[in-house]
Amino acid sequence: MKKKPMKLFDKAGALWRRMSRRERRLALMTLAAVAFFAGFSVFHSAQNRLNMLDGTLDRLHEDIVNYANQIVHREAVEALYGQVAAQHSSAWSEAEIRDRLRQEVYRLARNVPQTLDENGIPVNVPNESGNLVEIPSLGEGIMAEGGEGYRQYMLNLRIPPVPVTSLVAFLQRLQQSPQSLRIDKLELNRMPDSPLVAASIDITRTIADGSKTGPALSPESRSADVTAPGVPSGRIPLSASDWTGDGCAVALVDEDGGGSVLEIRAEREGGLAELLRKMPAGSVYEMNIELSADGPAVLAVGVPGAGGEYPNPEPLRADGGVYRYRVRFGVSGDGDAVPVACPRLVAGSAGAVVRVHNLLLRKIME
C-alpha cells in the first residue's frame, strides 16, 4: 500500500524527464492557469458571500431604524387614533349620527373652525370670523349598512356661489375631518360672467362599530419630549425660546386644527434659525423633521469641525404642504458633548416662512 504513491511519483518524474522543454513550459502554464482559476473562483465566491452579508446587515439596520421610528411615533399615533375613535360609537342612533355630522359640517364651514372637546363635540363659541362657505340648509340624509363592523350615513350639501379658493379649502377640510368623511360626488356650476362657483356635494360618513375612545391629542402632547432630560433622542419639544434666530422671527403659533407649530419668518434673504443641542461625539444620529414652507428655504445640520459650512443642505418644497425630511449625520470627536445645530433653516428670500410641525432626534449607532 505504501509503494503505490512512490510508483506514482516515479512515473510522474519519468514522464517529466521525457518531456521536451516546450512541453514542460506548456505543462507549467496549464497548471498555473488551473491554479489561477481555482483561486479566482474561491475569491469570487467569498466576495459574493460577503456582499450578501453586507446587504443583509444593511437591511436589518434599516429595519431597526424603521422600528425605532415607529416606536417614537407610537404615542402620537395612539393619541391621534383616540381623537378619531371618539367620533365613532356602535351605540349611536341615526339621529345622533346625523346631528354630529351636521355639527361637523357647520364647524368646517367657518373661517376659523371651533376646537373639539374630549367627546369630539365642537366647543360652543360665537362665530366672530364669519364663514368660509355658506350652507343654507342640510337634508335628512340616508343611513345605510356599509358592511360588517361599520355603517354609512350619506348626506348632500348645496353650496351657494363662492370663490373657488374657498370651496377648495372647504373640500380639504372635509377630507381631513376626524369623522371619516368621504366625498362621493361633486358637481360644480358657474355662470359665464361670474367668477363664483356653486357646488353640490355628496358626502358619506363611515361609523365604525366597537371603536374604543381615547384621549384627544392635546397641543402639549404633540410636542412633548419622550426622553429623559439631557438625552439627545426622541421627540424634541417645540419652544421658540430654545431656537436662535439671525434675520428671522421665531414664534410658536396655533394651527387651524388645534395644536401649535414653530413658525420661522425671514426678515431678509439668508436669514436663519437653528436649534443648538449638545451631542456626545463619536456617534451617528438621525433627525426626522416635518416642515412646511412658503418661500425658498434650505434645511441643514451644523456638524462640528466644519466651521461655518453646513454640508449637504436640502432645499425645502415651497408649496405650503407638510413634508417629512430625514437627515443622518455623524459627530466626530473623543466622546465629549459638542454643540450641533440640528436643524438649521436658512431662508432664500425675505418674507419666506418655514413652519416646524414635528422634530425627532435619535442616536442610531456608536
Secondary structure, DSSP 8 states (H G I E B T S, - for coil): --HHHHHHHHHHHHHHHHS-HHHHHHHHHHHHHHHHHHHHHHHHHHHHHHHHHHHHHHHHHHHHHHHHHHHHHHHHHHHHHHHHHTT--TT--HHHHHHHHHHHHHHHTBSS---B-TTS-B------S-BSS--------EEEEEETTEEEEEEEEEEEEE-HHHHHHHHHHHHT-TT-EEEEEEEEE--TT-S-EEEEEEEEEEEETT--------HHHHT---S-TT---EE----GGGEEEESEEEEEEE-TTSSEEEEEEESSTT-EEEEEEEEESSEEEEEEEEEEEES-EEEEEE-TTSTT--SS-EE---SS--EEEEEEEEE-SSS-EEEEEEEEEEESSTT-EEEEEEEEEEEEE-
